[in-house]
Every structure is written in structure tokens, then in C-alpha cells.
Amino acid sequence: MPAGVKPPSADHGSASGPASAGAGFPPSARVRRAAEYQHVLRRGRRLAHSEWFQIIFAAPPQGQDDARLGLIVGKRHAPLSVSRQAIKRVWREAFRLVRQSLPPGDYVVRLQSRVPSLSLTRLKAGARAQADALLRQAARRASRPRAE
């Protein structure tokens, strides 16, 4: 290999690399099973909402001491797959950066209205702005006890 050229397996700032210093997004940080989504949607409470999204929170099950993220981004509100995937990437990254500061529990983000026809760059910027604002709001509200 020529001098100064890194092998293909070299770290390029991936989630597990030094650039993120322990802020990775492992599978254990995701809501994955249908039953887990149903639990959050039925028993959870809406913490925050914006023009496009809502966040629903459910207290953690026994033995869970981390915040987990679930995403519901359907074709009905984002017909193009590239838009759906971009929205999911934006939310995973925003959540990854604040995950350690969130109270433990399951956070399900649902796209609740049709996204406008925007360039992908503008769609990502709009989704990120809403994600950051909603996660700040959710962090404040999730730490409060539920009033019954």
C-alpha cells in the first residue's frame, strides 16, 4: 500500500470511531419489535409535537436503563423512499447526540403530516430543526412524573 494511504478498513469517523467518542447508536438503542411499538403507542404519552412530527414516550420496561428510539415514517406522509430514509437518518443522528442526556424510556417518533415537496437538502434541514426542538422539549417533559 502506498505511503499515506489508509487501508479500506480504516476508521473514517464512523459511529464507533473516535469522532463520536462513545455516542454510537447500537441496536439496543432502538425500539425494534411490533409489540414494543404497540406498547408505546397504547400506554405512552405524547411529549411533544411539531408541524411534521410527534414524540410519544413510554416508561422503560424492567431492566432497561437507556433511552431507545423508534421511528414511524410511512408512505402516506412521505411518498418517496429517499425522503423517508433521509428523515430517519436525521432523527437517528439527532437522537444519538442527546441520548445520554434523555431519561430512560422508549421514544417513538411518528411522522404525522405530509412532508412538503422540498429539495432533499431543505427536507433534511427542516427535519433536523424540528428534531432538535422536539428532543429538547421531550427531555424536559419526560423527566417530569406523569399526572394521573
C-alpha positions as CSV (number, residue, x, y, z in Angstrom):
1,M,0.0,0.0,0.0
2,P,1.4,3.4,-0.9
3,A,2.6,5.7,1.9
4,G,-0.1,7.9,3.4
5,V,-3.0,5.8,2.0
6,K,-5.2,4.2,4.7
7,P,-6.5,0.7,4.1
8,P,-10.2,0.3,3.4
9,S,-10.9,-0.9,6.9
10,A,-9.5,2.3,8.5
11,D,-11.9,4.4,10.6
12,H,-13.4,7.4,8.9
13,G,-15.3,8.9,11.8
14,S,-18.0,6.2,11.9
15,A,-20.4,5.9,14.9
16,S,-17.9,3.6,16.6
17,G,-14.9,5.7,15.9
18,P,-13.1,8.3,17.9
19,A,-15.0,11.2,16.2
20,S,-18.1,10.3,18.3
21,A,-16.4,9.0,21.4
22,G,-18.9,6.5,22.8
23,A,-22.0,8.2,21.3
24,G,-22.8,5.3,19.0
25,F,-26.3,4.0,18.1
26,P,-26.3,0.3,18.8
27,P,-29.3,-2.0,18.0
28,S,-30.1,-2.0,21.8
29,A,-30.9,1.8,21.5
30,R,-33.8,1.1,19.1
31,V,-37.4,0.1,19.5
32,R,-37.5,-2.8,17.1
33,R,-40.4,-5.2,17.7
34,A,-44.0,-4.6,16.8
35,A,-45.0,-5.4,20.4
36,E,-42.7,-2.7,21.7
37,Y,-44.2,-0.1,19.3
38,Q,-47.7,-1.2,20.3
39,H,-46.8,-0.8,24.0
40,V,-45.5,2.8,23.4
41,L,-48.4,3.8,21.2
42,R,-51.1,2.4,23.6
43,R,-49.5,3.2,27.0
44,G,-47.3,6.1,26.2
45,R,-47.9,9.8,26.4
46,R,-47.3,12.4,23.7
47,L,-44.4,14.6,24.9
48,A,-44.1,17.0,22.0
49,H,-45.3,17.7,18.5
50,S,-44.4,19.9,15.6
51,E,-45.6,20.6,12.1
52,W,-44.4,17.2,10.9
53,F,-43.7,15.0,13.9
54,Q,-44.9,13.9,17.3
55,I,-42.9,12.1,20.0
56,I,-44.6,9.5,22.2
57,F,-42.9,8.4,25.4
58,A,-43.3,5.3,27.5
59,A,-41.6,4.5,30.7
60,P,-38.8,1.9,30.4
61,P,-39.6,-1.8,30.9
62,Q,-37.9,-3.6,33.8
63,G,-34.1,-3.8,33.3
64,Q,-33.9,-1.0,30.7
65,D,-31.7,1.9,31.8
66,D,-31.3,3.7,28.4
67,A,-33.3,5.8,26.1
68,R,-34.4,3.9,22.9
69,L,-35.7,5.4,19.7
70,G,-38.5,4.1,17.4
71,L,-39.4,5.7,14.1
72,I,-42.7,5.6,12.2
73,V,-42.3,7.2,8.8
74,G,-44.9,6.0,6.4
75,K,-45.5,6.2,2.7
76,R,-48.7,8.1,3.3
77,H,-46.9,11.2,4.5
78,A,-43.6,10.8,2.7
79,P,-44.3,9.0,-0.6
80,L,-40.6,9.0,-1.8
81,S,-38.4,6.4,-0.2
82,V,-35.4,8.7,-0.4
83,S,-37.4,11.2,1.7
84,R,-38.4,8.5,4.2
85,Q,-34.8,7.3,4.6
86,A,-33.4,10.9,4.9
87,I,-35.9,11.7,7.7
88,K,-34.9,8.5,9.5
89,R,-31.2,9.3,9.2
90,V,-31.7,12.8,10.5
91,W,-33.7,11.6,13.5
92,R,-31.3,8.8,14.4
93,E,-28.4,11.3,14.3
94,A,-30.2,13.9,16.4
95,F,-31.3,11.2,18.9
96,R,-27.8,9.7,19.1
97,L,-26.3,13.1,20.1
98,V,-28.7,13.6,23.0
99,R,-29.4,10.0,24.0
100,Q,-27.2,10.1,27.1
101,S,-29.0,13.2,28.5
102,L,-32.5,11.8,28.0
103,P,-34.4,10.0,30.8
104,P,-34.6,6.2,30.2
105,G,-37.6,5.0,28.2
106,D,-38.9,4.4,24.8
107,Y,-39.3,7.4,22.4
108,V,-41.3,6.8,19.3
109,V,-41.3,9.5,16.6
110,R,-44.2,9.5,14.2
111,L,-44.4,11.5,11.0
112,Q,-47.9,12.9,11.4
113,S,-48.4,15.0,8.3
114,R,-47.4,15.0,4.7
115,V,-43.9,16.5,4.1
116,P,-43.9,19.3,1.5
117,S,-42.2,18.9,-1.8
118,L,-38.7,20.2,-1.0
119,S,-35.2,19.5,-2.1
120,L,-33.6,16.8,-0.1
121,T,-31.2,19.4,1.5
122,R,-34.2,21.5,2.6
123,L,-36.1,18.5,3.8
124,K,-33.2,17.4,6.0
125,A,-32.7,20.9,7.4
126,G,-36.3,21.2,8.2
127,A,-36.5,17.7,9.8
128,R,-33.3,18.4,11.8
129,A,-34.6,21.7,13.1
130,Q,-37.8,20.1,14.3
131,A,-36.0,17.1,15.7
132,D,-33.6,19.2,17.8
133,A,-36.5,21.3,19.1
134,L,-38.7,18.3,19.9
135,L,-35.9,16.4,21.6
136,R,-35.2,19.4,23.9
137,Q,-38.9,19.6,24.7
138,A,-39.2,15.9,25.2
139,A,-36.2,15.8,27.6
140,R,-37.8,18.4,29.8
141,R,-41.2,16.7,29.8
142,A,-40.1,13.1,30.1
143,S,-38.3,13.8,33.4
144,R,-41.5,15.1,35.0
145,P,-43.7,12.5,36.7
146,R,-46.9,11.7,34.9
147,A,-50.0,13.4,36.3
148,E,-52.8,10.8,36.6
